[in-house]
Amino acid sequence: MNKAISIFLFIMLSASISGQDIAQWRGPDRNGIYNETGLLKKWPDSGPKLLWHFDELGEGFTSAAITTNGVFITGMIKDKGNIFGFDQKGKLLWKKEYGSEWTDSHNGVRSTPLVVKGHIYFMSAFGKVVCMNCFNGQTIWTVDMATKYGARNIEWGITENLLFDENTLYCTPGGYGASMVALDMNTGQEIWKSKSNSEKSAYCSPMMIKLADKKIIVTIMQNSICGFDASTGIQLWKSEFRMDPDVHPNTPVYIDGYLYCGSGYGLGSVMLKVSADGKSVTQAWKNASCDPRMGGVVVLNGRIYGTGDRNRKLFCLDWKTGKELYSTKELSPANLIADNGLLYIYSESGKVSLVEPQADKFNVLSSFSVPSGAGPHWAHLVIKDKKLYVRHGNSLMVYDIAGN
């Protein structure tokens, strides 16, 4: 192939990637709900068909980011972080090392890649934010949150699945120099930095509330739930949410003026009412039973579904009141997502289950045990193009869940 043809194909493929769909933490709206249709309502006894797997990712707890043109995931080999780029059939197209990763305890990579317009964005456990090209993994820019903003680790490495809006990337260094920063996605240049509120970042991946005249970034920091003006970085409000250890990894959920937050270690869940102008919050209810440690929750038809940590149950709570409607000791603790009204639950025991939440109970439709990988089963499930992506340590497994 001559040089001119090679350049032409590179440009065409790059253009295709630039126009591809977005892939981010916990689905299109960061709430664990996927929008696939035509999926199996029940799996074979042995589980859905395994299409492909890759068993050399290294250590890590991150999910895959899947777009029309590729599958991207991170892993630590020895003490170095790597990002892998696969095609849809599991062929490894490239692997790039980006720097040191976490080896102190619970070794491995923490941040799931964000893919937007042909670029990959993620944060290392040491606060290094990296932007790469999807086509070949070439680094476009980096920003060291520890050096530039005084980002501080609490105990188990900095963890954040990055949030974006339009051309802005939001990060939470929780440092001496800034609590939160906004970066230009193309260059990594600072757009704004918020004043430090003296709280460290606490493993939470933020979300955005869009009001009529304001956008608010919500995250949970070391001791409180915080709201920042997305255009200026000014902190609008905070609500105390404190426990020991300072671990708040679950992304909040916002629906129609109400904001749900939950954390493990016995802290439980709280619902905040956001004022119409977004400048304040008040507490609507608390529930000490449902205390998801890192598995997140999903909200379907006015009901919250999540698993507990100290209270090891799968819960169904009423969105408006926080009242426990029913629960089961099966399947918990776990992470969970949803599609078409069904729950996909990945238990820390290594079992993946398809569950129908009924009016007064959970109906387990199918289950299978994850066959490969090592270490804790902490990576969140992903659904894309009628496939279920399961990560366990060094292994990524891709299953066909298309209905007949």
Legacy VTK file of the C-alpha trace (Angstrom):
# vtk DataFile Version 3.0
C-alpha trace
ASCII
DATASET POLYDATA
POINTS 404 float
0.000 0.000 0.000
1.527 3.336 -1.023
1.886 6.284 1.322
-0.935 8.349 -0.236
-3.465 5.539 0.178
-2.340 4.950 3.781
-2.825 8.625 4.616
-6.259 8.634 2.950
-7.420 5.573 4.925
-6.109 7.074 8.162
-8.052 10.296 7.525
-11.241 8.392 6.639
-11.036 6.148 9.703
-10.240 9.102 11.956
-13.272 10.968 10.594
-15.438 7.921 11.239
-14.196 7.688 14.806
-14.732 11.423 15.339
-18.400 11.013 14.526
-18.953 7.936 16.653
-21.254 7.676 19.623
-20.262 8.661 23.154
-19.266 6.088 25.762
-19.201 6.984 29.431
-19.518 5.634 32.954
-22.819 3.821 33.661
-24.442 4.473 30.339
-25.757 7.356 28.234
-27.074 9.342 31.221
-24.615 8.100 33.898
-27.527 6.552 35.799
-27.008 2.853 35.050
-29.925 2.681 32.602
-29.295 1.440 29.057
-31.656 1.725 26.107
-31.116 -1.448 24.099
-34.071 -3.304 22.584
-34.547 -6.898 21.470
-32.577 -8.499 24.308
-33.033 -11.964 25.744
-35.628 -12.165 28.528
-34.044 -15.361 29.809
-30.571 -16.815 29.344
-29.598 -20.437 28.705
-28.785 -22.425 31.853
-25.072 -22.087 31.107
-25.425 -18.350 30.513
-25.517 -16.333 27.285
-23.093 -17.173 24.484
-19.541 -15.972 25.095
-18.498 -14.135 21.921
-14.921 -13.289 22.872
-12.674 -12.676 25.821
-9.288 -11.125 26.524
-7.302 -12.264 29.551
-4.235 -10.011 29.605
-5.594 -6.692 30.831
-3.597 -6.694 34.042
-5.089 -5.533 37.319
-8.054 -3.188 37.490
-11.686 -2.596 38.351
-12.803 -0.489 35.413
-15.588 -1.078 32.930
-15.261 -1.084 29.167
-16.178 1.970 27.102
-17.793 0.775 23.871
-18.507 2.804 20.759
-19.490 1.918 17.214
-15.851 1.720 16.235
-14.103 0.226 19.235
-13.887 -1.180 22.745
-11.617 0.640 25.182
-10.552 -0.416 28.671
-7.736 0.156 31.157
-5.514 -2.192 33.145
-2.286 -2.216 35.171
0.620 -4.452 34.125
3.348 -4.551 36.766
3.062 -0.983 38.077
2.135 0.779 34.837
-1.299 1.785 33.609
-2.311 0.851 30.084
-5.272 1.511 27.856
-6.336 -1.105 25.318
-8.162 -0.536 22.047
-10.076 -3.473 20.478
-12.337 -3.802 17.494
-15.874 -5.095 17.975
-14.784 -8.703 17.432
-12.122 -8.617 20.134
-9.022 -8.043 18.034
-6.463 -5.985 19.952
-5.663 -2.984 17.764
-3.321 -1.170 20.121
-2.126 -0.894 23.716
-0.559 2.232 25.203
1.130 2.815 28.543
0.293 6.126 30.215
2.178 6.093 33.528
2.223 4.719 37.058
-0.839 3.137 38.650
-1.944 2.075 42.118
-0.017 -0.746 43.842
-0.541 0.040 47.528
-3.762 -1.889 48.230
-6.554 -3.094 45.941
-4.014 -2.834 43.138
-5.020 -1.679 39.698
-6.664 0.944 37.521
-9.756 2.717 38.814
-11.002 5.024 36.042
-13.285 3.876 33.215
-12.471 5.698 29.954
-14.728 8.445 28.638
-14.888 8.471 24.822
-16.054 11.584 22.975
-15.445 12.623 19.337
-12.580 10.234 18.759
-10.799 11.105 22.007
-10.370 9.028 25.159
-10.240 10.740 28.564
-9.451 9.187 31.933
-7.790 9.853 35.291
-5.122 7.699 36.931
-5.070 6.827 40.623
-2.381 9.489 41.043
-4.513 12.227 39.511
-3.018 12.292 36.022
-5.707 13.213 33.481
-4.915 11.890 30.008
-6.446 12.558 26.586
-5.645 10.028 23.841
-6.555 9.436 20.211
-9.003 6.536 19.756
-7.384 5.491 16.473
-3.904 4.680 17.790
-3.700 5.616 21.472
-1.428 8.586 20.849
-1.401 10.978 23.810
-2.836 14.395 22.909
-2.480 16.139 26.271
-2.078 15.437 29.996
-2.758 17.421 33.168
-1.323 16.402 36.539
-4.010 17.211 39.110
-1.648 16.587 42.031
1.040 18.971 40.794
-1.221 21.685 39.410
-4.105 21.656 41.893
-2.835 19.786 44.949
-5.053 16.735 44.437
-4.853 14.449 47.474
-5.467 10.748 47.887
-7.719 9.681 50.750
-6.629 6.061 51.125
-7.053 3.902 48.013
-5.952 6.142 45.175
-7.809 8.911 43.387
-10.851 7.578 41.545
-13.131 9.484 39.201
-14.969 8.565 36.019
-14.794 11.884 34.217
-17.818 14.008 33.297
-18.152 16.184 30.204
-20.619 18.639 28.725
-20.275 20.133 25.255
-16.533 20.977 25.009
-15.794 20.961 28.748
-14.276 18.218 30.891
-14.937 18.348 34.644
-12.522 16.938 37.249
-12.538 16.898 41.060
-8.967 17.134 42.400
-10.203 18.019 45.888
-6.907 19.792 46.323
-5.367 22.748 48.098
-5.592 24.717 44.860
-9.125 23.793 43.780
-12.025 21.528 44.696
-13.132 21.174 41.085
-11.749 22.269 37.717
-13.100 22.585 34.183
-10.784 21.872 31.248
-11.027 22.440 27.516
-11.437 18.954 26.039
-9.319 19.705 22.978
-6.308 21.226 24.735
-6.500 20.427 28.450
-6.322 24.155 29.194
-8.079 25.394 32.319
-11.462 27.053 31.810
-12.096 27.646 35.494
-11.120 26.352 38.905
-13.274 26.463 41.998
-12.059 27.719 45.329
-10.917 24.878 47.586
-13.511 23.865 50.192
-10.831 21.927 52.152
-12.457 18.570 51.369
-10.651 15.818 49.498
-12.140 14.046 46.509
-13.901 10.891 47.714
-14.087 8.498 44.745
-17.386 9.905 43.496
-17.967 10.309 39.761
-19.969 13.534 39.339
-23.183 14.143 37.418
-24.884 17.203 35.958
-28.257 18.736 36.779
-29.716 20.798 33.936
-32.184 23.451 35.084
-33.931 26.065 32.951
-31.195 28.671 33.370
-28.382 26.824 35.114
-26.256 23.677 34.988
-25.013 22.261 38.284
-22.227 19.729 38.800
-23.031 17.447 41.742
-20.488 15.247 43.454
-19.864 13.782 46.896
-16.622 14.919 48.486
-14.969 13.849 51.730
-17.676 15.055 54.114
-20.505 16.473 52.047
-22.632 16.399 48.920
-21.630 19.463 46.889
-23.175 21.464 44.053
-21.035 23.659 41.759
-22.142 26.107 39.073
-21.010 24.434 35.848
-20.261 27.730 34.097
-18.164 29.362 36.842
-17.088 26.699 39.342
-18.654 28.597 42.234
-19.858 26.237 44.956
-23.602 26.829 45.352
-24.338 24.584 48.308
-23.265 21.563 50.321
-25.064 19.060 52.540
-23.201 17.073 55.180
-22.694 13.416 54.280
-20.006 12.104 56.570
-18.621 8.728 57.545
-15.390 6.914 58.289
-13.794 5.851 55.961
-14.433 8.736 53.566
-15.673 6.574 50.698
-18.473 7.889 48.462
-18.065 6.174 45.072
-21.700 6.083 43.927
-22.827 8.620 41.341
-25.883 10.591 42.558
-29.213 10.331 40.713
-31.368 13.369 39.921
-35.024 13.276 38.835
-37.510 16.170 38.739
-36.038 18.329 41.490
-34.855 15.538 43.775
-31.303 14.247 44.264
-30.554 10.766 45.637
-27.170 9.896 47.197
-26.030 6.724 48.946
-22.858 5.313 50.507
-21.769 2.144 52.274
-20.209 1.300 55.632
-23.610 1.822 57.278
-24.113 5.455 56.237
-27.125 4.713 54.044
-29.102 6.880 51.644
-30.420 10.431 51.591
-32.789 12.339 49.309
-32.276 16.081 48.831
-34.767 18.515 47.298
-33.025 20.978 44.998
-34.493 24.492 44.974
-35.992 25.765 41.719
-33.063 28.158 41.206
-30.496 25.459 42.087
-28.930 27.578 44.819
-29.868 25.416 47.816
-30.991 21.965 48.943
-33.110 20.600 51.780
-33.346 17.047 53.085
-36.479 15.140 52.070
-35.752 11.760 53.679
-33.056 9.374 54.929
-32.804 5.589 54.862
-30.075 3.908 56.885
-30.747 0.414 55.539
-29.829 0.785 51.874
-26.105 1.593 52.014
-24.572 0.823 48.596
-20.789 0.782 48.913
-19.743 0.959 45.255
-22.426 -0.756 43.202
-24.618 2.238 42.445
-28.410 2.205 42.147
-30.933 2.432 39.334
-34.318 4.136 39.472
-37.244 2.631 37.557
-40.863 3.782 37.741
-40.494 5.635 41.023
-38.506 2.906 42.742
-34.833 2.767 43.751
-32.989 -0.539 43.354
-29.619 -1.088 45.009
-27.673 -3.399 47.271
-26.369 -2.765 50.765
-22.922 -3.070 52.306
-23.358 -3.448 56.065
-26.970 -4.343 55.330
-26.365 -7.085 52.789
-29.625 -7.123 50.899
-30.968 -6.156 47.507
-33.405 -3.331 48.243
-36.415 -1.746 46.601
-37.136 1.729 48.008
-39.872 4.206 47.237
-38.354 7.252 45.484
-40.650 9.769 47.181
-40.466 8.530 50.776
-37.402 6.291 51.091
-39.604 3.575 52.545
-38.330 0.021 52.001
-40.940 -1.729 49.883
-39.204 -5.109 49.856
-35.768 -6.725 49.901
-33.942 -10.030 49.603
-30.709 -11.399 51.029
-29.826 -12.870 47.631
-27.352 -11.305 45.211
-25.875 -8.675 47.558
-23.465 -6.906 47.600
-23.359 -6.167 43.884
-23.311 -3.562 41.161
-26.355 -3.256 38.958
-27.613 -1.680 35.764
-30.973 -1.850 33.978
-32.405 -2.196 30.495
-36.049 -2.370 29.420
-37.279 -2.730 32.998
-34.975 -5.625 33.932
-32.011 -5.504 36.331
-28.585 -6.877 35.408
-26.836 -7.647 38.687
-23.157 -8.541 39.079
-22.633 -9.870 42.594
-19.332 -9.792 44.425
-19.676 -13.583 44.571
-18.998 -13.637 40.816
-22.560 -14.330 39.682
-24.305 -12.302 36.973
-28.111 -12.366 37.184
-31.036 -11.146 35.122
-33.718 -10.018 37.562
-37.292 -8.829 37.112
-38.370 -6.367 39.830
-42.012 -7.133 40.518
-44.571 -5.279 42.619
-43.560 -7.003 45.854
-40.504 -9.146 45.139
-37.492 -9.803 42.936
-37.837 -12.571 40.370
-34.474 -14.023 39.300
-34.896 -15.024 35.663
-31.371 -16.307 34.894
-27.869 -16.458 36.336
-24.377 -17.554 35.374
-20.981 -17.548 37.062
-18.150 -15.479 35.601
-15.605 -18.019 34.295
-12.393 -15.984 34.054
-10.317 -13.381 35.847
-9.085 -12.904 39.393
-9.659 -10.637 42.388
-12.818 -8.816 43.531
-15.830 -8.649 41.214
-16.182 -4.853 41.317
-16.261 -3.681 37.694
-19.685 -2.442 36.602
-21.529 -4.170 33.773
-22.018 -2.516 30.378
-24.592 -3.183 27.630
-23.913 -2.107 24.058
-25.245 -3.363 20.714
-26.989 -6.348 22.302
-23.806 -7.454 24.060
-23.051 -7.675 27.770
-19.518 -6.676 28.816
-18.191 -8.202 32.045
-14.795 -7.321 33.484
-13.146 -9.402 36.223
-9.581 -8.405 37.038
-7.367 -9.194 34.057
-10.255 -10.558 31.952
-12.856 -8.904 29.752
-15.708 -11.154 28.633
-18.289 -10.228 25.991
-21.621 -12.078 25.814
-24.345 -12.171 23.177
-27.655 -11.194 24.802
-29.615 -10.543 21.595
-33.082 -12.034 21.570
-34.279 -14.402 18.869
LINES 1 405
404 0 1 2 3 4 5 6 7 8 9 10 11 12 13 14 15 16 17 18 19 20 21 22 23 24 25 26 27 28 29 30 31 32 33 34 35 36 37 38 39 40 41 42 43 44 45 46 47 48 49 50 51 52 53 54 55 56 57 58 59 60 61 62 63 64 65 66 67 68 69 70 71 72 73 74 75 76 77 78 79 80 81 82 83 84 85 86 87 88 89 90 91 92 93 94 95 96 97 98 99 100 101 102 103 104 105 106 107 108 109 110 111 112 113 114 115 116 117 118 119 120 121 122 123 124 125 126 127 128 129 130 131 132 133 134 135 136 137 138 139 140 141 142 143 144 145 146 147 148 149 150 151 152 153 154 155 156 157 158 159 160 161 162 163 164 165 166 167 168 169 170 171 172 173 174 175 176 177 178 179 180 181 182 183 184 185 186 187 188 189 190 191 192 193 194 195 196 197 198 199 200 201 202 203 204 205 206 207 208 209 210 211 212 213 214 215 216 217 218 219 220 221 222 223 224 225 226 227 228 229 230 231 232 233 234 235 236 237 238 239 240 241 242 243 244 245 246 247 248 249 250 251 252 253 254 255 256 257 258 259 260 261 262 263 264 265 266 267 268 269 270 271 272 273 274 275 276 277 278 279 280 281 282 283 284 285 286 287 288 289 290 291 292 293 294 295 296 297 298 299 300 301 302 303 304 305 306 307 308 309 310 311 312 313 314 315 316 317 318 319 320 321 322 323 324 325 326 327 328 329 330 331 332 333 334 335 336 337 338 339 340 341 342 343 344 345 346 347 348 349 350 351 352 353 354 355 356 357 358 359 360 361 362 363 364 365 366 367 368 369 370 371 372 373 374 375 376 377 378 379 380 381 382 383 384 385 386 387 388 389 390 391 392 393 394 395 396 397 398 399 400 401 402 403
